[in-house]
Amino acid sequence: MSVICDRATTHDLSGAIRALLPSLERFVRFEGPDPARSRSQWQPALDGALPVTGVGRDAVLAELASLVVANGLRTGHPGFSGWVTTMPTDVGIAADLAQAIAVPQRWWATAGNFVDDLAMRWLIALLGFPASFAGTFTAGGSTANLIGLGAARQHAGERLGLHPSRDGNDGFVEPRVYCSTETHHVVGRSLGVLGLGRRSLREVPLDRHGTIDLDRLQAALDEDAAAGRTQVAVVACAGDVNLGRVDPIAELARIARERGIWLHVDGAYGGWGVLDERVRERFGDVATYDSFAIDPHKWLAAPVGTGAAIVRDAGVLARAFEVETGAYDRERQVPVGTGDTGSPFDELGLGTPDFGVDFSAPARGLAVWAILREIGSSGVQERIVRHNDCARRIADRARSVDTLQLLAEPVLSICCFRYRPVGWTDDVRLDALNEAILHGIRARGRTVTSSTKVGGRFAIRPCFINPRSTLADADALVDEVLAVGKDLATAG
């Protein structure tokens, strides 16, 4: 028997997990005030110089339990409706652990590799895309948008007889990508990474509905076409993270198709809304999309670091992100079989690194598969509808209470409103009051939400994607706003 000489323990995984479980169970009960606010206690205990010899397994596990876990981020609290993030569900967490141990690489012919590929096929079916579409899991929506726009650049180049992923962007004339002013800033960053430049993004103002103005888009397209500029893509927003509004995607698809321009749809947050029949029409026909970005780590509550890019043309995508082979990765050339193998390392397995920016990568689809296997398509749909109902519940209450003001009608699961005492009309004063209310309810700890500006006015902005949140939690948020608002307005 060989003697283990590494200082890290590798023989008692169950013991390490058992040591952490009690603290994890306490954390997910979300009891009492949020301990993470006591930074003066946990930061000095963690801050220190790099150890030379290390403190050993037991001491590290104790610090993880008492300092890191105990002072964690409560995005899973049922009253959390801030930003567009949440904590994974139980099965997603368990699958993430299984992935880290049993599927440390998405490649090679293992069950984990097969499930990673199966999860993408299930996701494509869940969202209503034709089975002929292809996709890849990514590190998040930022990367998913980068991949979709990378495919768009390749498509635009090939129309000109170019191969931009191989030769660069020479041959493009002042390239342009079109989107609304509410499109997420990661789109511009993607253009910077792709060498097209952030300045190639042409932002189109909003119309009276708060979505991209189609007439102004058409005018911009005509102007750039007349000037001979390379038109790379039109980007549609399927649920902006500010108000949750959905661009008129059917019309954008028609415009892009008529002009031969790639249509990329950013649905990182709101793309799941396609499952709610009440708003389904806003998304148009997904079969007309050229590429689509979505985040399972948002509304599907997969572990953070799980995005997905779906494209119509797998060939364009593969050419956009092709990885050249070397003598050391001969297995990439071995056809994927269906029977038993002498070793799982004899073939790369399903999928291809040519679909994205990662080579070594976790099997992110494992958690997606586990979640879909657990609750099915109907369970996902029920969650989307419930959370959209939460936003509508807040809107209904805002309309019915004379000290609340609805600032934007909800489309998906975001509702923007504010507290407005009777007789208060000065927006500067109301902005200050509502910002104080926001911090006040966070300090109380019953609910946590976020804010934005709507028409220049400070808005309280809950976004419901938390699988633990119900209509009662939406009501609790309104109750907190009313209670804290009344106290602050009276004192002020």
Secondary structure as the mmCIF struct_conf table of DSSP 4:
data_model
#
loop_
_struct_conf.conf_type_id
_struct_conf.id
_struct_conf.beg_label_comp_id
_struct_conf.beg_label_asym_id
_struct_conf.beg_label_seq_id
_struct_conf.end_label_comp_id
_struct_conf.end_label_asym_id
_struct_conf.end_label_seq_id
HELX_LH_PP_P HELX_LH_PP_P1 SER A 2 ILE A 4
BEND BEND1 ARG A 7 ALA A 8
BEND BEND2 HIS A 11 HIS A 11
HELX_RH_AL_P HELX_RH_AL_P1 LEU A 13 PHE A 27
TURN_TY1_P TURN_TY1_P1 VAL A 28 PHE A 30
BEND BEND3 GLY A 32 PRO A 33
HELX_RH_3T_P HELX_RH_3T_P1 PRO A 35 ARG A 37
HELX_RH_AL_P HELX_RH_AL_P2 ARG A 39 LEU A 46
HELX_LH_PP_P HELX_LH_PP_P2 ALA A 49 PRO A 51
BEND BEND4 VAL A 52 THR A 53
HELX_RH_AL_P HELX_RH_AL_P3 ARG A 57 GLU A 63
HELX_RH_PI_P HELX_RH_PI_P1 LEU A 64 VAL A 69
TURN_TY1_P TURN_TY1_P2 ALA A 70 ASN A 71
TURN_TY1_P TURN_TY1_P3 THR A 75 GLY A 76
BEND BEND5 HIS A 77 HIS A 77
TURN_TY1_P TURN_TY1_P4 PRO A 78 GLY A 79
STRN STRN1 PHE A 80 PHE A 80
TURN_TY1_P TURN_TY1_P5 TRP A 83 VAL A 84
HELX_LH_PP_P HELX_LH_PP_P3 MET A 87 THR A 89
HELX_RH_AL_P HELX_RH_AL_P4 ASP A 90 ALA A 102
BEND BEND6 PRO A 104 ARG A 106
BEND BEND7 TRP A 108 THR A 110
HELX_RH_AL_P HELX_RH_AL_P5 ALA A 111 LEU A 126
TURN_TY1_P TURN_TY1_P6 LEU A 127 GLY A 128
TURN_TY1_P TURN_TY1_P7 ALA A 131 SER A 132
STRN STRN2 ALA A 134 THR A 138
BEND BEND8 ALA A 139 GLY A 140
HELX_RH_AL_P HELX_RH_AL_P6 GLY A 141 ARG A 159
TURN_TY1_P TURN_TY1_P8 LEU A 160 GLY A 161
HELX_RH_AL_P HELX_RH_AL_P7 PRO A 164 ASP A 167
BEND BEND9 ASN A 169 ASN A 169
TURN_TY1_P TURN_TY1_P9 ASP A 170 GLY A 171
BEND BEND10 GLU A 174 GLU A 174
STRN STRN3 ARG A 176 SER A 180
TURN_TY1_P TURN_TY1_P10 THR A 181 GLU A 182
BEND BEND11 THR A 183 THR A 183
TURN_TY1_P TURN_TY1_P11 HIS A 185 HIS A 185
HELX_RH_AL_P HELX_RH_AL_P8 VAL A 186 VAL A 193
TURN_TY1_P TURN_TY1_P12 LEU A 194 GLY A 195
BEND BEND12 LEU A 196 LEU A 196
HELX_RH_3T_P HELX_RH_3T_P2 ARG A 198 SER A 200
STRN STRN4 LEU A 201 VAL A 204
HELX_LH_PP_P HELX_LH_PP_P4 PRO A 205 PRO A 205
STRN STRN5 LEU A 206 LEU A 206
TURN_TY1_P TURN_TY1_P13 ARG A 208 HIS A 209
BEND BEND13 GLY A 210 THR A 211
STRN STRN6 ILE A 212 ILE A 212
HELX_RH_AL_P HELX_RH_AL_P9 LEU A 214 ALA A 226
TURN_TY1_P TURN_TY1_P14 ALA A 227 GLY A 228
STRN STRN7 GLN A 231 CYS A 237
STRN STRN8 ALA A 238 ALA A 238
BEND BEND14 GLY A 239 GLY A 239
TURN_TY1_P TURN_TY1_P15 VAL A 241 LEU A 243
STRN STRN9 VAL A 246 VAL A 246
HELX_RH_AL_P HELX_RH_AL_P10 ILE A 249 ARG A 259
TURN_TY1_P TURN_TY1_P16 GLY A 260 GLY A 260
STRN STRN10 TRP A 262 ASP A 266
TURN_TY1_P TURN_TY1_P17 ALA A 268 TYR A 269
HELX_RH_3T_P HELX_RH_3T_P3 GLY A 270 LEU A 275
TURN_TY1_P TURN_TY1_P18 GLU A 277 VAL A 279
HELX_RH_3T_P HELX_RH_3T_P4 ARG A 280 PHE A 283
HELX_RH_3T_P HELX_RH_3T_P5 VAL A 286 THR A 288
BEND BEND15 ASP A 290 ASP A 290
STRN STRN11 SER A 291 ILE A 294
TURN_TY1_P TURN_TY1_P19 PRO A 296 LEU A 300
HELX_LH_PP_P HELX_LH_PP_P5 ALA A 302 PRO A 303
BEND BEND16 VAL A 304 GLY A 305
STRN STRN12 GLY A 307 VAL A 311
BEND BEND17 ARG A 312 ARG A 312
HELX_RH_AL_P HELX_RH_AL_P11 ALA A 314 ALA A 320
BEND BEND18 PHE A 321 PHE A 321
HELX_RH_3T_P HELX_RH_3T_P6 ALA A 327 GLN A 333
BEND BEND19 VAL A 334 VAL A 334
HELX_LH_PP_P HELX_LH_PP_P6 PRO A 335 VAL A 336
BEND BEND20 THR A 338 GLY A 339
BEND BEND21 GLY A 342 GLY A 342
HELX_RH_3T_P HELX_RH_3T_P7 PRO A 344 ASP A 346
BEND BEND22 GLU A 347 GLU A 347
BEND BEND23 LEU A 350 GLY A 351
HELX_RH_3T_P HELX_RH_3T_P8 PRO A 353 PHE A 355
BEND BEND24 GLY A 356 VAL A 357
BEND BEND25 PHE A 359 SER A 360
TURN_TY1_P TURN_TY1_P20 ARG A 364 ARG A 364
HELX_RH_AL_P HELX_RH_AL_P12 GLY A 365 SER A 400
TURN_TY1_P TURN_TY1_P21 ASP A 402 THR A 403
STRN STRN13 LEU A 404 ALA A 408
BEND BEND26 VAL A 411 SER A 413
STRN STRN14 ILE A 414 ILE A 414
STRN STRN15 CYS A 416 TYR A 419
TURN_TY1_P TURN_TY1_P22 VAL A 422 GLY A 423
HELX_RH_AL_P HELX_RH_AL_P13 ASP A 427 ARG A 444
BEND BEND27 ARG A 446 ARG A 446
STRN STRN16 VAL A 448 VAL A 448
STRN STRN17 SER A 450 VAL A 454
TURN_TY1_P TURN_TY1_P23 GLY A 455 GLY A 456
STRN STRN18 ARG A 457 ARG A 461
STRN STRN19 CYS A 463 CYS A 463
TURN_TY1_P TURN_TY1_P24 PRO A 467 ARG A 468
HELX_RH_AL_P HELX_RH_AL_P14 LEU A 471 ALA A 491
#
